[in-house]
Amino acid sequence: MATKRLSLVVSHRAVLVRPRRRFVSAMATQKPNSGPDFSKNGGLVAAIAQDAATGEVLMMAYMNAEAYAETLATGQAVYFSRSRNRLWRKGEESGHVQRVREVYVDCDGDAVLLKVEQVGGAACHTGFRTCFFRQVTPEGLKVVGQRVFNPEEVYRRGPSSPT
């Protein structure tokens, strides 16, 4: 399967990811102080995935420098799994990949926002479209989302927290 090469446009601390034939090094197109600061928080930054079309927050995970660089290079979301202590390529087991459309870095450099196209309809490993499917109410947590898939059918070993 052919991998799309990407070009990056850096503008006001945002990285717009656009498919391109020739590979352009993601890190070479950024100013040294414009990316996330991996020197704090044990080398991890918070990474929030948001649906690029609707603005819905899909999930929160973590990235290390390697995950961030691979995300920029491939245009697909890559996170760092704290429980597995390794890179976690979103959708590597389920096929529910996240195609990155834009990347933003917050003012402190300790969080990134990925605006993504969610493939497969669900971002959450429990089968819901978003990981934020439970609302806090005076009566307790209330499920407000609809399950999109059965995790036992998608994952060979059943759902486990990827973070």
C-alpha positions in Angstrom: 0.0 0.0 0.0 1.4 3.3 -1.0 2.0 5.9 1.7 1.1 9.5 0.9 3.8 12.0 1.4 2.9 15.3 3.0 4.0 18.9 2.9 3.5 21.1 5.9 2.6 24.7 6.1 3.4 26.4 9.4 1.3 29.4 10.2 0.6 31.0 13.6 1.6 27.9 15.6 -0.6 25.6 13.4 0.6 23.0 11.0 -1.7 22.3 8.1 -1.1 18.9 6.7 -1.6 18.6 2.9 -0.9 15.5 0.7 2.1 16.0 -1.6 4.2 13.8 -3.8 7.6 14.8 -2.6 8.5 14.2 1.0 9.3 17.3 3.1 10.8 16.8 6.5 8.2 17.9 9.0 10.7 19.0 11.6 12.8 21.0 9.0 9.8 23.2 8.2 9.2 24.4 11.8 11.1 27.0 13.7 13.0 25.4 16.7 10.7 27.0 19.3 7.4 26.4 17.5 6.7 22.8 18.3 5.7 21.0 21.5 8.1 21.1 24.5 9.0 17.5 25.2 11.5 18.4 27.9 8.7 18.6 30.6 6.2 16.0 31.9 8.4 13.0 31.3 8.7 13.7 27.6 5.0 13.5 27.0 2.5 16.1 25.9 -1.3 15.9 26.0 -2.8 15.3 22.5 -6.5 16.1 21.9 -8.1 14.7 18.7 -11.0 16.8 17.4 -13.2 16.0 14.4 -12.1 18.5 11.7 -15.6 18.8 10.2 -17.8 19.0 13.3 -15.5 20.2 16.1 -16.5 17.3 18.3 -13.8 16.3 20.8 -13.0 12.6 20.0 -10.3 11.6 22.5 -7.3 12.6 24.6 -4.0 10.7 24.6 -0.3 11.5 24.9 2.5 12.0 22.4 6.2 11.8 22.8 8.6 13.4 20.3 8.7 10.3 18.1 4.9 10.0 17.9 4.6 13.7 17.1 7.3 13.4 14.3 5.6 10.3 12.8 2.2 12.0 12.9 3.6 15.0 10.9 5.5 12.7 8.5 2.6 10.4 7.8 -0.5 12.5 8.2 -2.0 9.8 10.5 -2.3 10.1 14.2 0.3 8.3 16.3 0.3 8.5 20.1 2.4 7.1 22.9 0.7 4.4 24.9 1.7 4.7 28.6 0.4 1.3 29.5 2.2 -0.5 26.6 5.2 1.9 26.8 5.4 2.1 23.0 4.1 4.0 20.0 0.4 3.5 19.3 -0.6 4.0 15.7 -4.3 4.9 16.0 -6.3 2.2 14.2 -3.5 -0.3 14.0 -5.8 -3.0 15.3 -9.3 -1.7 14.6 -8.7 0.1 11.3 -10.3 3.2 12.8 -7.4 5.5 11.8 -7.3 9.3 12.2 -6.2 11.2 9.2 -4.7 14.5 10.4 -5.9 17.6 8.7 -4.4 20.3 11.1 -2.1 20.4 14.1 -2.1 23.1 16.7 0.3 23.6 19.6 -0.9 25.4 22.8 0.8 28.5 24.3 2.9 26.5 26.8 4.0 23.8 24.3 2.6 21.1 26.6 -0.4 20.1 24.5 -1.3 19.6 20.9 -4.7 19.6 19.1 -5.1 17.3 16.1 -8.0 18.1 13.8 -8.7 14.8 12.2 -10.9 12.8 9.9 -12.0 9.8 11.9 -12.1 6.7 9.7 -14.4 3.9 10.8 -16.9 6.1 12.7 -15.4 5.6 16.2 -12.4 7.0 18.1 -13.0 5.2 21.4 -11.7 1.7 21.9 -14.9 0.9 23.8 -16.9 1.3 20.6 -18.2 4.8 21.0 -17.6 7.6 18.5 -15.9 9.7 21.1 -14.2 8.8 24.4 -16.4 11.5 26.0 -19.7 9.6 25.8 -20.5 10.0 29.5 -22.0 13.2 30.9 -21.7 14.2 34.6 -25.2 14.8 36.0 -26.5 15.3 39.6 -27.5 11.7 39.5 -24.1 10.5 38.4 -22.6 9.6 35.0 -25.1 9.3 32.2 -24.2 7.6 28.9 -25.1 10.1 26.1 -23.3 8.6 23.2 -24.2 5.7 20.9 -22.0 2.7 20.5 -20.8 2.4 16.9 -19.1 -1.0 17.1 -18.8 -4.0 19.4 -15.2 -4.0 20.7 -15.2 -7.8 21.2 -15.8 -8.2 17.5 -13.1 -5.6 16.5 -10.3 -6.5 18.9 -9.1 -10.0 19.1 -8.4 -9.8 22.8 -11.3 -7.5 23.8 -11.1 -3.8 24.7 -8.1 -2.7 26.7 -7.2 0.9 27.5 -4.6 1.9 24.9 -3.3 4.7 27.2 
